[in-house]
Amino acid sequence: MKCFFIGCFLFLCAATTGSARVYTHGPVDKIVGAAKAFVNSLDAAQQSAVVLEYNKANASKWTNLPCGLQCRQGILFASLNKTQLDLAKKVIETALGKLPNRGTDQAMQILAADGVLGENRQGYSSGNYIIAFLGKPDLKGKWQLQLGGHHLAVNLTFNDGKLAGASPLFMGLEPKTWEADGKTYSPLKDNHAQLVAVLASLTEEQKAAARLGKGYEDVSVGPGKDGQFPAVKAGLKIGSLNSKQKAMVLEAIKTWANIADETSVKSLMAAYSKDIDDTYIAYYGDINLVNVKDYVRLDGPGVWIEFACQPGVIWPKEIHYHTVYRDHIRDYGGNF
């Protein structure tokens, strides 16, 4: 299996086998240190490409499409030498969550999936991903880390040495699962399984209340759709569920929130737990999420998660996943 980022990917798998609120982010000093080391390894032209102004236009410039720098900003992994690439990896390992199949591990698997696509069609590569800093990484002031490429857009916003937001986050996947070196990889398996478990726990009456009148082949509040949430929440209010079901919903939310480090996730999940009774679940299609247009949405005072099944691009007889995690209050740290 030829994959630009596969070495890092395999290492990581083996190692891990109201108003906007600022969340404590324990290793921010280490994140800043790793970011500065990476930037200092670049020449002047590379530095001007990777460290950009922190503003709304730059913060919202992300997509899930396989278009490299044509629709993104930053610097491509494929353009870095080995030393620079190792330092870029260190930024990612330090900034993202450390749990298996979460955070860094999950992101690297999504990159590796693009390497699998690249074996079947030109234009896909795990080297065709970018890293960018909006604002200078520092323990003072506001700045944003972007990591992005096909099926992945990570946006972590920091404010005075703390995490202010872990969204928007886009994660998609094709193929849904694959094998390499005797191991099976399926980076969105847990996200899928947690949502299916929640839907399976519903009574027929609850399913009827949660069911939408139409399906979606894609997420509705994806790239370029900042703030475009429905005016009215749809589906079943989580406050009507029992305590076990509520806990299952929170576990499902956590599979997206875990893009950030575990310390920050605890604070973020505390906010989502407080809001759980006013959060809604809505779905369409098969509760096992196996067909085109099968869809699930979680919509709370803060959290917004969508999981959509659409036709495969490289393997059209298969479905592939698009998901997005947003926050009504905390997208981009609540700064825009």
C-alpha positions in Angstrom: 0.0 0.0 0.0 1.6 3.2 -1.2 0.7 6.2 1.0 2.6 9.4 1.6 1.7 9.6 5.2 1.5 5.8 5.9 4.7 5.7 8.0 3.2 8.2 10.5 -0.1 6.5 10.3 1.2 3.0 11.2 3.3 4.4 14.0 0.4 6.2 15.5 -1.8 3.1 15.3 0.8 1.0 17.0 1.4 3.6 19.7 -2.3 4.1 20.6 -3.5 0.3 19.8 -24.9 31.5 25.4 -21.5 33.0 24.7 -18.4 31.2 23.7 -16.6 29.7 26.6 -12.8 29.0 26.7 -11.8 25.5 27.6 -8.6 24.6 29.4 -6.2 22.9 27.0 -3.4 21.4 29.1 -0.7 21.0 26.5 -1.2 24.3 24.7 2.3 25.3 25.6 3.6 22.1 23.9 1.4 22.8 20.9 2.8 26.3 20.6 6.3 25.0 21.0 5.8 22.3 18.3 4.2 24.9 16.0 7.1 27.3 16.4 9.7 24.6 15.8 7.9 23.6 12.6 7.6 27.2 11.4 11.3 27.8 12.1 12.2 24.9 9.9 10.7 26.5 6.9 12.2 29.1 4.5 10.7 32.6 4.2 8.4 31.7 1.3 7.1 28.6 3.1 6.6 30.6 6.3 4.5 33.2 4.5 2.4 30.4 3.1 1.8 28.6 6.4 1.3 31.6 8.8 -1.6 33.7 7.7 -3.7 36.5 9.1 -6.3 35.5 11.6 -9.6 36.7 10.2 -13.0 35.4 9.3 -12.2 34.9 5.6 -9.2 32.7 6.3 -10.8 30.9 9.3 -13.7 29.8 7.1 -11.6 28.7 4.1 -11.9 25.0 4.4 -13.5 22.2 2.4 -13.9 18.5 2.1 -13.1 18.4 -1.6 -9.9 16.7 -3.1 -8.6 20.0 -4.5 -5.4 20.6 -2.6 -4.3 24.3 -2.5 -6.7 25.3 -5.2 -9.4 25.7 -2.5 -7.3 25.8 0.7 -4.5 27.8 2.2 -1.4 26.6 4.0 1.4 24.3 2.9 1.1 20.8 1.4 2.7 17.9 3.3 4.0 16.7 -0.1 6.1 19.8 -0.4 8.0 19.3 2.9 11.3 17.6 3.4 11.7 14.8 5.9 12.7 17.1 8.8 9.9 19.5 8.1 7.4 16.7 7.7 8.4 15.2 11.0 8.0 18.5 12.7 4.5 19.0 11.1 3.6 15.5 12.4 4.7 16.6 15.9 2.3 19.6 15.7 -0.6 17.2 14.9 0.3 14.6 17.5 0.6 17.4 20.2 -2.6 19.3 19.2 -5.1 16.5 18.5 -6.6 13.8 20.9 -4.5 10.8 21.8 -7.1 8.0 22.1 -7.2 5.1 19.7 -9.4 5.8 16.7 -9.8 9.4 17.8 -7.9 12.6 17.3 -4.5 12.1 15.7 -5.1 8.4 15.1 -8.4 9.0 13.3 -7.1 12.0 11.3 -4.1 10.0 10.1 -6.3 7.1 9.1 -8.5 9.4 7.0 -5.3 10.6 5.3 -4.3 7.0 4.7 -7.7 6.3 3.1 -6.9 8.9 0.5 -3.8 7.0 -0.3 -6.0 4.0 -0.9 -8.1 6.1 -3.3 -4.9 7.2 -5.0 -4.1 3.6 -5.9 -7.3 3.5 -7.9 -7.5 7.0 -9.4 -5.3 10.0 -10.0 -5.7 13.1 -7.9 -5.9 11.4 -4.5 -3.0 11.3 -2.1 -2.3 11.6 1.6 0.4 14.1 0.6 -2.3 16.4 -0.7 -3.2 17.7 2.7 -2.3 21.0 4.3 -1.4 22.6 7.6 -1.8 26.3 8.3 -1.7 28.7 11.3 -4.1 31.6 11.2 -2.3 34.1 13.5 1.0 33.3 15.1 0.9 30.4 17.5 1.4 31.8 20.9 0.2 31.6 24.5 -1.3 35.1 24.2 -3.9 36.2 21.7 -6.1 34.3 19.3 -5.0 31.9 16.6 -6.3 28.9 14.7 -4.7 25.6 13.6 -6.0 24.2 10.3 -5.4 20.7 9.1 -7.2 19.8 5.9 -7.6 17.8 2.7 -10.0 15.4 1.1 -12.6 14.3 3.7 -10.9 16.1 6.5 -11.0 19.7 7.9 -9.8 20.3 11.4 -10.1 23.7 12.9 -8.9 24.2 16.5 -9.1 27.8 17.8 -6.9 29.0 20.7 -7.3 32.1 22.9 -4.7 33.1 25.5 -3.3 29.6 25.9 -6.5 27.7 26.0 -8.7 25.9 23.5 -11.7 28.1 22.6 -13.3 25.8 20.0 -12.8 22.4 18.3 -15.2 23.1 15.4 -16.0 23.1 12.6 -14.8 19.6 12.0 -15.5 17.7 8.8 -14.7 14.0 8.6 -15.6 11.8 5.6 -14.4 8.4 4.4 -14.0 6.3 1.3 -13.5 3.4 1.5 -15.3 2.8 4.8 -12.9 0.0 5.6 -9.7 -1.4 4.2 -6.8 -3.7 5.1 -3.1 -2.9 5.1 -0.2 -5.0 6.5 -2.6 -7.5 8.0 -4.6 -4.8 9.9 -8.2 -3.6 9.2 -8.8 0.1 9.3 -12.2 1.9 9.7 -11.6 5.3 11.2 -15.3 6.3 11.4 -16.5 2.9 12.7 -17.0 4.2 16.2 -18.8 7.4 15.1 -21.2 5.2 13.0 -21.7 2.6 15.7 -22.5 5.1 18.5 -25.2 6.7 16.4 -26.7 3.4 15.3 -26.8 2.3 19.0 -28.7 5.4 19.9 -31.2 4.9 17.1 -31.6 1.2 18.0 -32.4 2.2 21.6 -35.5 4.2 20.6 -39.0 2.8 20.9 -41.2 2.8 17.8 -43.0 5.9 19.2 -39.7 7.6 19.7 -38.5 6.7 16.2 -41.6 8.1 14.7 -41.0 11.4 16.5 -37.4 11.5 15.4 -38.0 10.5 11.8 -37.4 13.2 9.1 -39.6 13.6 6.0 -36.6 13.4 3.7 -33.1 12.1 3.4 -29.8 13.9 2.8 -27.0 12.7 0.6 -24.7 15.2 2.2 -24.4 17.3 5.4 -26.4 20.5 5.3 -24.1 22.8 7.3 -20.9 21.9 5.7 -18.1 24.0 4.2 -19.3 27.5 3.2 -22.4 27.2 5.4 -21.2 28.8 8.6 -24.1 29.7 10.8 -26.8 28.3 8.5 -28.5 26.1 11.0 -32.2 25.4 10.7 -34.3 28.0 12.5 -36.4 25.3 14.1 -35.0 22.1 15.6 -36.4 18.9 14.1 -36.9 15.4 15.6 -37.1 14.0 19.1 -36.1 16.0 22.2 -33.4 14.1 24.1 -35.0 15.3 27.4 -37.8 12.8 26.7 -35.3 9.8 26.8 -34.2 7.8 29.8 -30.8 8.3 31.5 -29.2 5.4 29.6 -30.3 6.8 26.3 -29.0 10.2 27.2 -25.7 8.8 28.1 -25.5 7.0 24.8 -26.1 10.3 23.0 -23.3 12.0 24.9 -21.0 9.1 24.0 -21.9 9.6 20.4 -21.1 13.3 20.6 -17.8 12.5 22.2 -16.6 10.6 19.2 -16.5 13.9 17.3 -15.4 16.1 20.2 -12.4 13.8 20.8 -10.7 15.5 17.9 -9.2 17.7 20.6 -7.1 16.6 23.6 -8.8 14.7 26.4 -8.5 17.5 29.0 -10.4 19.9 26.7 -12.9 17.3 25.8 -14.0 16.9 29.4 -14.8 20.6 29.7 -16.5 20.6 26.3 -18.6 17.5 27.2 -19.6 19.0 30.5 -21.3 21.8 28.5 -23.0 19.4 26.2 -24.1 17.3 29.1 -25.7 20.4 30.7 -27.5 21.0 27.4 -28.5 17.4 26.7 -32.2 17.8 27.6 -32.6 20.6 25.1 -30.8 18.6 22.3 -32.7 16.9 19.5 -32.0 13.8 17.4 -33.5 13.4 14.0 -32.9 10.7 11.3 -34.0 9.4 8.0 -34.0 5.9 6.4 -32.5 2.7 7.9 -31.4 3.1 11.5 -28.3 1.0 10.6 -27.1 3.8 8.3 -26.3 1.5 5.4 -28.1 3.1 2.4 -27.7 6.2 0.3 -29.6 9.1 2.0 -29.6 7.4 5.4 -28.9 10.3 7.7 -28.7 11.3 11.4 -28.5 14.7 13.1 -27.9 15.9 16.6 -28.9 19.5 17.3 -28.5 21.2 20.6 -28.1 24.7 22.1 -24.4 24.2 21.2 -23.6 20.9 19.5 -24.5 20.2 15.9 -23.5 16.8 14.3 -24.6 15.4 11.0 -23.8 11.9 9.6 -24.8 11.4 5.9 -24.5 8.3 3.6 -23.9 9.0 0.0 -22.9 7.0 -3.1 -19.2 6.1 -3.4 -17.1 8.0 -5.9 -14.4 5.5 -6.6 -16.6 2.5 -5.7 -20.1 3.7 -6.7 -21.8 0.5 -5.6 -20.7 1.2 -2.1 -21.8 4.1 0.2 -19.3 6.5 1.8 -19.7 8.8 4.8 -19.7 12.5 5.2 -19.9 13.9 8.7 -19.7 17.4 10.3 -19.3 18.6 13.8 -20.2 22.2 14.5 -21.3 24.3 17.5 -23.9 27.0 17.4 -21.8 29.0 19.9 -18.2 27.8 19.7 -17.4 27.5 16.0 -14.1 29.2 15.4 -14.0 29.8 19.2 -17.1 32.0 18.9 -14.9 34.8 17.4 -17.0 35.4 14.2 
